[in-house]
């Protein structure tokens, strides 16, 4: 076998394939125009299945799977091209453009901001990173933060979304589906958990902290014997409880700053499972605000419980050259083993490809909820 001759033959075939591809896409565009005129959906699953079944029957059995993958990708590209060319009007896209025009060029230095917990919470630390001079209002739980923003009591709310060790804060993720809001900014905070006690404490029998902090310190806690672990609303609440307790055998998992605030001593430093411990916080607003530099998009979509539905959605972004940075499933209440999917992607808020995909998703049969365009610091 002469390798160069074979490669030349393949190059010639590729040239023919490219010309045929261009010709095919031209016909695809004509189909798109017809669908637009007759108000037909871009996706026609039955026809795609018929084509694949017909084509796989024409090739050797060992190539059938490859033909299926090849044409599945080709259909994805074709649908993306059609959607871009015949994009329907999109309220989300119009809202984005309006927000871009109406939002100030600079994120505010001062604002009334809702946080969960009490003085010294990590949410407060995130708030102080996001704002130069915030006026913080504390609420007992995450729902209280959403309610404060929804009612207009606070212009913004700051909430933990995920931790690099323990994963998503599921309560926040679930509440996101129950409220109308917009993510306007995000921040990543390094977390350094310590074991804090009253001065002079030598032995502990109970530790208080938030469930996320407890999960992030699992290895340390497993090494303790005869110590009760008690979850509470927040790491700062835990520190406050220890400081106010009449017992000398209790401790809190919290930050050094929080321990100092409540007059506690550090019994043990750096007790998290990893030194690379970060929590991402989102800043939410009732009003859509999009600030310069916004390049992260978050949304939720509920997909049909059928084979290939998630793949078909992901392929839209691949065809548009958009980088998906996070996909996470969440169970749908009342529907056994069915899920919605939380997506994050990196793309300029001015991207035409972004607008085309958002319009396609919004006009699809699936439930789609847009969370916001924002910058993460």
ABEGO torsion letter per residue (X at the ends): XBAAAAAAAAAAAAAAAAAAAAAAAAAAAAAAAAAAAAGBBABBAAAAAAAAAAAAAABBAAAAAAAAAAAAAAAAAAAAAAAAAABBBBAAAAAAAAAAAABBABBBABBBBBBBEBBGBAAAAAAAAABABBBBBBBABAAAAAAAAAAGABABBBBBABBAAAEBBAAAAAAAAABBBBBABBBBBBBBBBBBBBBGBABBABBBBBAAAAAAAAAAAAABBGBBBBBBABAAAAAAAAAABABAABBBBBBAAAAAAAGBBBABBGABABABBBBBBBBBBABBBBBBGBABBBBBBBBBBBBGAAAAAAAAAAAAGBBBABBBBBBBBGBBGBBBBBBBBBBBAABAAAAAAAAAAAABABBBBBAEBBBBX
